[in-house]
Amino acid sequence: MSVADLIKSLPKYELNLRFEAAVQRETILTIADENGIPDQVRRFDSIVQLYKNPESKRFGELINHIASWMKYEDNLVRAVYDMGVLLSKDNVRYAEVSINPLLYVNNEFTYEDFLKALNDGTDRVERAWGVEIKWVMAISRGEPRRADEIARWSTSATARNHKVVGIELDPFGKNELSEFKRPFSNALQKNLSRRAYVHKAGDFEQAIEQLVATNVIDGWDTAMLPEHFDLLAERQICLSVSPSRALVYNRIRNKKNFSLEPLLNHQETCVVSTGFPIFMNSDLSNELLTLHQLGLPLETIGNLLVNAVKYAQVSDAEREMRTEIIKQELTLLFDDFYATGQL
């Protein structure tokens, strides 16, 4: 067994995944074709070319296009199922997936129908592949005026009944994080998880102090200081990282420049995630393999996988049980790997 095969076989929890960037291109383009989108949208071919080779500065634009192509509830169900199949192939057992409801409710869905379609898809995925999916409602950083609306939906009883576990401030826009304090305060009062991308200096402090974030996504290579890691540990905040995201967002020149120091010295606060796997031609196994090739020990990778269970939105009893299961599986897989003489 190679290291790549070992990492592929490891049980995984994915805590930062964007829906539209986690479905196979072929599935999305088939849905668009079936809905007559190529004849309805100007420059459709140029959008498809962008889709095949996305630029990070246009991720948000591309997500908006993809959402607008899904006209019917069964389109959403199909896309969720496709995402679940891909997760299963990467041995992901559990995923928290962000999606902006405004992109769909504005597309002639009611909010209730939107949630029903998502969970119809997740139920099918869990029955067929054993992958559990929960939802995080995404707020566009470019639309602060609609943030309260999404927060109200996210904190409703209907949302809770349809596996909505948090809100997320996505990276698509230039508004300051502090402008979103009120919707995040509402989520805090309802005990929902609160996530924010950190892509520039000053974002980290705003994410922690203004938004009271439970999950900080990216940032250590541009916006974080050493003392920030002590704050993460003190407040039990999850830091989600990815070499591929750091590269596509031009925060490093190549993956060899990705710093392992925080993962080695502050691994108790960190998890690895993909965020936009299809856009980046990656998956969680690939991210972990990249880190190992950079020098991260397999044992540390195991610890990061356990961390993901620790920060998952499940009950304390569930977390304890799942942690023990993951630890046992990891021990067996690592023991078998080393027993074969692979190093």
TASULUR-V376741 format. One record per residue. N is the residue number from 1. RES is the residue in one small letter. D_LAST is the distance of its C-alpha to the last C-alpha in Angstrom with 2 decimals. Layout:
BEGIN
N;RES;D_LAST
N;RES;D_LAST
END
This chain:
BEGIN
1;m;10.04
2;s;8.75
3;v;7.90
4;a;11.66
5;d;12.65
6;l;11.08
7;i;12.92
8;k;15.92
9;s;16.15
10;l;16.25
11;p;19.91
12;k;21.49
13;y;24.76
14;e;26.19
15;l;28.85
16;n;30.04
17;l;30.98
18;r;34.13
19;f;35.76
20;e;37.18
21;a;33.92
22;a;31.93
23;v;34.00
24;q;33.51
25;r;35.86
26;e;37.29
27;t;38.39
28;i;40.02
29;l;41.80
30;t;43.02
31;i;44.48
32;a;46.13
33;d;47.61
34;e;48.93
35;n;50.61
36;g;52.28
37;i;50.53
38;p;50.48
39;d;54.30
40;q;54.70
41;v;52.50
42;r;53.41
43;r;50.75
44;f;48.49
45;d;46.84
46;s;45.93
47;i;44.40
48;v;42.29
49;q;41.12
50;l;40.15
51;y;38.32
52;k;36.24
53;n;35.35
54;p;36.01
55;e;36.66
56;s;35.69
57;k;39.28
58;r;40.49
59;f;38.10
60;g;40.95
61;e;43.45
62;l;41.27
63;i;40.73
64;n;44.53
65;h;45.07
66;i;42.67
67;a;44.32
68;s;47.76
69;w;46.95
70;m;46.43
71;k;50.07
72;y;49.85
73;e;48.19
74;d;46.60
75;n;44.88
76;l;43.11
77;v;42.28
78;r;40.80
79;a;38.71
80;v;37.37
81;y;36.44
82;d;34.66
83;m;32.64
84;g;31.77
85;v;30.56
86;l;28.18
87;l;26.88
88;s;26.42
89;k;24.38
90;d;21.95
91;n;22.01
92;v;24.14
93;r;26.25
94;y;28.58
95;a;29.87
96;e;32.53
97;v;34.22
98;s;36.84
99;i;39.94
100;n;43.24
101;p;46.05
102;l;48.69
103;l;47.28
104;y;48.06
105;v;51.06
106;n;52.72
107;n;51.95
108;e;54.50
109;f;52.27
110;t;53.52
111;y;51.00
112;e;51.25
113;d;50.70
114;f;47.73
115;l;46.05
116;k;47.08
117;a;45.45
118;l;42.16
119;n;42.07
120;d;43.22
121;g;40.08
122;t;37.83
123;d;39.46
124;r;38.82
125;v;35.16
126;e;34.68
127;r;36.58
128;a;34.84
129;w;31.22
130;g;30.93
131;v;30.30
132;e;32.42
133;i;33.90
134;k;36.02
135;w;38.04
136;v;38.56
137;m;41.74
138;a;41.26
139;i;43.95
140;s;44.34
141;r;44.49
142;g;47.19
143;e;49.45
144;p;50.26
145;r;53.52
146;r;51.79
147;a;49.29
148;d;51.61
149;e;52.18
150;i;48.49
151;a;48.17
152;r;51.17
153;w;49.71
154;s;46.34
155;t;47.98
156;s;50.33
157;a;50.32
158;t;49.79
159;a;46.56
160;r;45.26
161;n;46.18
162;h;44.18
163;k;40.86
164;v;41.42
165;v;39.49
166;g;39.86
167;i;41.03
168;e;39.25
169;l;40.64
170;d;39.08
171;p;38.71
172;f;41.48
173;g;44.39
174;k;45.53
175;n;47.35
176;e;46.48
177;l;44.50
178;s;47.45
179;e;49.59
180;f;47.71
181;k;48.32
182;r;50.77
183;p;48.72
184;f;45.73
185;s;48.15
186;n;49.28
187;a;45.73
188;l;45.25
189;q;48.43
190;k;47.20
191;n;43.80
192;l;41.88
193;s;38.62
194;r;39.21
195;r;36.84
196;a;37.39
197;y;35.70
198;v;35.77
199;h;36.10
200;k;38.42
201;a;39.53
202;g;41.55
203;d;40.04
204;f;37.86
205;e;40.93
206;q;42.90
207;a;40.20
208;i;40.06
209;e;43.71
210;q;45.60
211;l;43.56
212;v;42.00
213;a;38.79
214;t;36.27
215;n;33.65
216;v;33.29
217;i;31.61
218;d;30.13
219;g;31.86
220;w;29.81
221;d;29.79
222;t;33.55
223;a;35.42
224;m;33.78
225;l;34.23
226;p;32.18
227;e;34.80
228;h;34.39
229;f;31.15
230;d;33.18
231;l;35.63
232;l;33.04
233;a;31.85
234;e;35.48
235;r;36.60
236;q;33.51
237;i;33.17
238;c;30.18
239;l;28.85
240;s;27.41
241;v;25.38
242;s;24.05
243;p;22.93
244;s;24.87
245;r;28.00
246;a;27.93
247;l;27.86
248;v;30.58
249;y;32.77
250;n;32.59
251;r;31.40
252;i;28.70
253;r;29.03
254;n;25.58
255;k;22.40
256;k;21.11
257;n;23.99
258;f;22.87
259;s;22.74
260;l;19.93
261;e;22.17
262;p;23.90
263;l;20.80
264;l;19.50
265;n;23.00
266;h;24.75
267;q;22.23
268;e;24.69
269;t;27.01
270;c;24.71
271;v;23.69
272;v;22.35
273;s;24.78
274;t;25.90
275;g;29.69
276;f;30.63
277;p;27.92
278;i;30.23
279;f;31.85
280;m;28.56
281;n;26.96
282;s;24.07
283;d;22.98
284;l;21.13
285;s;17.80
286;n;18.28
287;e;19.15
288;l;16.09
289;l;13.81
290;t;15.98
291;l;15.57
292;h;11.76
293;q;12.30
294;l;14.91
295;g;12.74
296;l;13.16
297;p;10.62
298;l;9.82
299;e;12.22
300;t;14.81
301;i;14.60
302;g;15.35
303;n;18.20
304;l;19.57
305;l;19.78
306;v;21.67
307;n;23.85
308;a;24.97
309;v;26.40
310;k;28.04
311;y;29.84
312;a;30.75
313;q;34.48
314;v;34.86
315;s;36.91
316;d;35.75
317;a;35.75
318;e;33.72
319;r;31.21
320;e;30.76
321;m;30.34
322;r;27.94
323;t;25.78
324;e;25.47
325;i;24.66
326;i;21.87
327;k;20.39
328;q;20.57
329;e;18.99
330;l;16.04
331;t;15.59
332;l;15.79
333;l;13.39
334;f;10.61
335;d;11.59
336;d;11.63
337;f;8.21
338;y;6.79
339;a;9.81
340;t;9.01
341;g;6.39
342;q;3.80
343;l;0.00
END
